[in-house]
């Protein structure tokens, strides 16, 4: 991803993610409606985030995730990428550990059920099986 003049966050993954979600809603919901649902007082703020000219404020992550019908942890992780990685992301990871999406929680819960909650260690065979599922 290239950094474009006047778009300091265009190189992050968030603008592409938001643009894709907005396009998916286009037949049913306008970008203006999404911005209003997310609580942006300036409706052009969403456009600025989408094109990489502005970063997503962390206090808007939950409401924007709801408006975009996406996992708030996924959106939060993408928003973290736009911040100073040496301070903010490090502090959050020290406090909360690895952030887990709803989909990842479903995997963890299934592993717990399948192992009868025995807390199995990840063996080379298990790692290979998981990677095989994803063709890696």
TASUL-V451758 format. One line per field, one symbol per residue. ss: DSSP state (A for helix, B for strand, O for the rest). Layout:
# TASUL-V451758
ss->???
This chain:
# TASUL-V451758
ss->OOOBOOBOOOOOOAAAAAAAAAAAAOOOOOAAAAAAAOOOOOOAAAAAAAOOOOOOOAAAAAAAAAAAOOOAAAAAAAAAAOOOAAAAAAAAAAAAOOOOOAAAAAAAAAAAAAOOOOOOOOOAAAAAAAAAAOOO
